[in-house]
Amino acid sequence: MLTLTNIHKSYGDDAVLNGIDLTLSKGKVLVLLGPSGSGKSTLLKCINLLETPSSGSMHLNDKLYDFNQTRTKLSAKTLQSLRNEVGMVFQQFNLWSHLNVLHNLTLAARKVLKLSKNEAEKKAVSLLKQLGLESKKESYPAMLSGGQKQRVSIARSLMMSPQIMLFDEPTSALDPEMVNEVLAMIKSLKENGMTMIISTHEIEFAKAIADEVIFIEGGKVY
């Protein structure tokens, strides 16, 4: 489903990724382990094209992204097409503070997927029910706990019906008592067949959920 070949990423003279190779099959969960600054977050951003690799290539299903040939910025259409297939959940939630939960979930689905207001809200309410957050649909992010914000963030990505979900340290910004509810939600996604790449420091969680674990240090896989 996803293949990365010899992915490099540099910022000036600072080489962050140094020839990353990996493959991911449909329905599998890959966990990235490694110290802070090892390149895990940069790798996820490169897969989602929030950062463009300096060189290398990526196959996503039947599409090839050849970064050796890319000398100009990728088009907005290309970026949007990929991000419709690859959802990403960040450490810091990144919810829009001026929108309530329902609007946070439906905005992109209406603008990008062209769902009607009724269709988007019906899908959002269904997701919120699954997450035990239906009563929070009119709440604003400032009114939510850290665990609730992260679950809303995950639901917002699921609204786009991605084929792959990327999680960048999904529990690092949470109080310890909030961690388990988010990890339980990610486990339920696996049970439903979601393909995922997860960067985490939660070793026991990695052991419980991963089909494969890779260790990254200095921008290389070990």
C-alpha positions as CSV (number, residue, x, y, z in Angstrom):
1,M,0.0,0.0,0.0
2,L,2.9,2.4,0.9
3,T,6.5,2.1,-0.1
4,L,9.3,4.6,0.7
5,T,12.6,4.3,-1.1
6,N,15.8,6.0,0.0
7,I,14.0,9.1,1.5
8,H,16.3,11.9,2.4
9,K,15.3,15.2,4.0
10,S,17.7,18.1,4.7
11,Y,17.3,21.6,6.0
12,G,20.3,23.4,4.6
13,D,23.3,21.4,5.8
14,D,21.3,19.7,8.5
15,A,20.4,16.1,7.3
16,V,17.4,14.9,9.2
17,L,16.5,11.8,7.2
18,N,19.3,9.7,5.7
19,G,17.9,7.1,3.3
20,I,14.7,5.8,4.8
21,D,13.2,2.6,3.3
22,L,10.0,1.1,4.5
23,T,6.9,-0.7,3.3
24,L,3.4,-0.9,4.8
25,S,0.7,-3.3,3.8
26,K,-3.0,-2.6,4.0
27,G,-4.5,-3.1,7.4
28,K,-1.1,-3.3,9.1
29,V,0.2,-1.0,12.0
30,L,3.8,0.2,11.9
31,V,5.2,1.8,15.0
32,L,8.2,4.2,14.9
33,L,10.4,4.3,18.0
34,G,13.4,6.4,18.6
35,P,14.8,9.3,20.7
36,S,13.5,12.9,20.3
37,G,15.1,14.5,17.3
38,S,15.7,11.2,15.5
39,G,13.5,12.1,12.5
40,K,10.2,10.3,13.4
41,S,8.0,13.4,13.1
42,T,9.8,14.6,9.9
43,L,9.3,11.2,8.3
44,L,5.5,11.4,9.0
45,K,5.4,14.9,7.6
46,C,7.2,13.7,4.5
47,I,4.6,10.9,4.0
48,N,1.8,13.4,4.3
49,L,3.8,15.9,2.2
50,L,3.7,18.6,4.8
51,E,7.4,18.4,4.1
52,T,8.8,17.5,0.7
53,P,11.6,15.0,0.8
54,S,14.9,16.2,-0.6
55,S,15.3,13.0,-2.6
56,G,13.9,9.5,-2.9
57,S,10.5,8.2,-3.9
58,M,7.2,7.1,-2.5
59,H,4.6,4.8,-3.9
60,L,1.1,5.1,-2.5
61,N,-1.2,2.5,-4.0
62,D,-0.7,3.0,-7.7
63,K,0.7,6.5,-7.5
64,L,4.4,7.3,-7.7
65,Y,5.9,10.5,-6.1
66,D,9.4,10.8,-7.4
67,F,11.2,13.5,-5.4
68,N,14.4,13.1,-7.4
69,Q,12.5,14.6,-10.3
70,T,10.7,17.3,-8.3
71,R,12.4,20.7,-8.6
72,T,9.3,22.8,-8.2
73,K,6.5,22.8,-5.6
74,L,3.9,20.1,-5.9
75,S,0.6,21.4,-7.1
76,A,-2.2,22.0,-4.6
77,K,-4.3,19.4,-6.4
78,T,-1.6,16.8,-5.9
79,L,-1.2,17.6,-2.3
80,Q,-4.9,17.5,-1.6
81,S,-5.3,14.2,-3.4
82,L,-2.6,12.6,-1.3
83,R,-3.9,14.1,2.0
84,N,-7.4,12.8,1.2
85,E,-5.8,9.3,1.4
86,V,-3.4,9.9,4.2
87,G,-4.8,11.5,7.4
88,M,-2.5,12.9,10.1
89,V,-3.1,13.4,13.9
90,F,-0.7,15.8,15.6
91,Q,0.8,16.0,19.1
92,Q,-0.9,19.3,19.8
93,F,-4.4,18.5,18.4
94,N,-4.5,21.5,16.0
95,L,-8.2,22.1,16.4
96,W,-9.6,25.4,15.3
97,S,-10.3,27.2,18.6
98,H,-13.0,29.5,17.1
99,L,-15.1,26.6,15.9
100,N,-17.2,24.1,17.9
101,V,-16.6,20.4,17.7
102,L,-19.2,19.8,15.0
103,H,-17.8,22.5,12.8
104,N,-14.2,21.3,13.4
105,L,-15.3,17.9,12.0
106,T,-17.4,19.1,9.1
107,L,-15.5,22.0,7.6
108,A,-12.9,20.1,5.5
109,A,-15.4,17.4,4.5
110,R,-17.7,20.0,3.1
111,K,-15.0,22.1,1.4
112,V,-12.8,19.3,0.1
113,L,-15.1,16.2,-0.3
114,K,-18.1,18.5,-1.2
115,L,-20.4,16.8,1.2
116,S,-23.6,18.6,1.9
117,K,-24.1,20.2,5.3
118,N,-26.6,17.4,6.2
119,E,-24.3,14.6,5.0
120,A,-21.2,16.0,6.8
121,E,-23.1,16.6,10.1
122,K,-24.7,13.1,9.9
123,K,-21.2,11.5,9.5
124,A,-19.7,13.7,12.2
125,V,-22.4,12.8,14.7
126,S,-22.0,9.1,14.0
127,L,-18.2,9.4,14.7
128,L,-18.8,11.4,17.8
129,K,-21.2,8.7,19.0
130,Q,-18.6,6.0,18.5
131,L,-16.1,8.0,20.5
132,G,-18.5,8.8,23.4
133,L,-18.4,12.5,22.5
134,E,-21.9,13.2,21.0
135,S,-22.7,15.5,24.0
136,K,-19.7,17.6,23.1
137,K,-20.7,18.5,19.5
138,E,-21.6,22.1,20.4
139,S,-18.5,22.5,22.7
140,Y,-15.5,24.6,21.8
141,P,-11.9,23.2,22.1
142,A,-11.2,25.3,25.2
143,M,-14.1,23.4,27.0
144,L,-12.6,20.0,26.3
145,S,-10.0,17.9,28.2
146,G,-6.8,16.9,26.5
147,G,-8.1,13.4,25.8
148,Q,-11.3,14.7,24.4
149,K,-9.4,17.1,22.1
150,Q,-7.2,14.3,20.8
151,R,-10.2,12.1,20.1
152,V,-11.9,15.0,18.3
153,S,-8.7,15.5,16.3
154,I,-8.7,11.8,15.3
155,A,-12.4,12.0,14.4
156,R,-11.7,15.0,12.2
157,S,-9.1,13.0,10.2
158,L,-11.6,10.1,9.9
159,M,-14.1,12.4,8.4
160,M,-12.0,12.4,5.2
161,S,-12.2,8.6,5.0
162,P,-8.4,8.2,4.7
163,Q,-6.8,4.9,3.7
164,I,-3.8,5.4,6.1
165,M,-3.6,7.3,9.4
166,L,-0.4,8.8,10.7
167,F,-0.1,9.5,14.4
168,D,2.7,11.8,15.7
169,E,3.2,11.1,19.4
170,P,-0.6,11.0,20.0
171,T,-0.4,10.9,23.8
172,S,2.6,13.1,24.4
173,A,0.6,16.2,25.3
174,L,-1.9,14.3,27.5
175,D,-2.1,13.9,31.3
176,P,-1.3,10.3,32.3
177,E,-5.0,9.6,33.1
178,M,-6.0,10.6,29.6
179,V,-3.6,8.4,27.8
180,N,-5.5,5.1,28.0
181,E,-8.7,6.5,26.4
182,V,-6.8,7.7,23.4
183,L,-4.8,4.4,23.1
184,A,-8.0,2.4,23.4
185,M,-9.5,4.4,20.5
186,I,-6.4,3.7,18.3
187,K,-6.7,0.0,19.1
188,S,-10.3,0.1,18.0
189,L,-9.2,1.6,14.7
190,K,-6.8,-1.3,14.2
191,E,-9.6,-3.8,15.0
192,N,-11.6,-2.1,12.2
193,G,-8.8,-2.6,9.7
194,M,-7.3,0.9,9.6
195,T,-3.7,1.0,8.2
196,M,-1.6,3.1,10.5
197,I,1.9,4.5,11.2
198,I,2.4,5.6,14.8
199,S,5.3,7.5,16.4
200,T,5.2,6.9,20.1
201,H,7.3,6.5,23.3
202,E,4.7,4.2,24.8
203,I,6.6,0.9,24.6
204,E,3.9,-1.3,26.1
205,F,1.3,0.2,23.7
206,A,3.7,-0.4,20.8
207,K,4.1,-4.1,21.8
208,A,0.3,-4.5,22.0
209,I,-0.7,-2.9,18.7
210,A,2.2,-3.1,16.2
211,D,2.5,-5.5,13.4
212,E,6.0,-4.2,12.9
213,V,8.3,-1.8,14.9
214,I,11.2,0.1,13.4
215,F,13.8,2.1,15.4
216,I,14.9,5.4,14.0
217,E,18.0,7.3,15.2
218,G,20.0,9.9,13.4
219,G,17.5,9.8,10.5
220,K,18.3,6.1,9.8
221,V,16.3,2.9,10.4
222,Y,17.8,0.3,12.6
